[in-house]
Amino acid sequence: MNPNISVPRAKLLRAEARSALQGQVWLSVLVTFLATLLGGQVTTPAFPGIDIEIELPDASVSLPDEMYQWLTTVFENLPAAVETYLRAAWPMLVFVISVASALSLLHFLLGGCIRLGLARFRLLLIDGEQPTVGTLFFGFNRLFFKALALHVLRSLFIFLWSLLFIIPGLIAAYRYAMADYALCENPEMGVRDALRESSRMMQGNKWKLFCLELSFIGWHILSIFTFGVGQLFLAPYVGQAVAAFYHHVSGRAAVREMVEGLAEISEGL
């Protein structure tokens, strides 16, 4: 970790994200939605779900005898009914499974390049520029295979670390969280170099990124009550905050402040 680079607290990063999104909310929502459809809206691991178990009473005790006998008969014939249904619906099931497999493969193939375009889109917002929907596809000309290789290698490394239980996999996910931004800003960089650069930047900063994402937990809970609609607006907000995190951890913010300071000095001369 570079001792000269400090990352602001989550509150300030969220404020920077809101500032970058000002006047660009609907465009960011659209781009993030398209990225999700194309398999590119992937963040670091979210928080574990909550499993609720409901223990039902014994049917033989709580149900009337006639209903209990009827249910017993139905469940006895269920395997034969399921087999008949599967035989009739087998062509449709094969079609649905084939389409789902093809879409999953397409998501994986396109996901790396879409993530790269989404990173560029968010960095342009931070720089005060005007990205477009087309920014999402900027990497398809020259960086498609490099982005795909980055996607494959990162997924493989995270999977291998996950074999040592969940925590090492989470740490690996945060270690390589900045690789897309690094490759986006340095297209000539190799895939392994992008992963190493992300690992370097995240040394001592993984916990800070985790805390930043954790600071949105209240919004995640509130979005549950909107039946997912709230996520359309929350996802760009979270993603922009992560981009602001990269803006600082990579040293871009420090360089920008230095350039602006020199410009002010030159104007005063």
Order of alpha helices (4+ residues) and beta strands (2+ residues): alpha-alpha-alpha-alpha-alpha-alpha-alpha-alpha-alpha-alpha-alpha-alpha
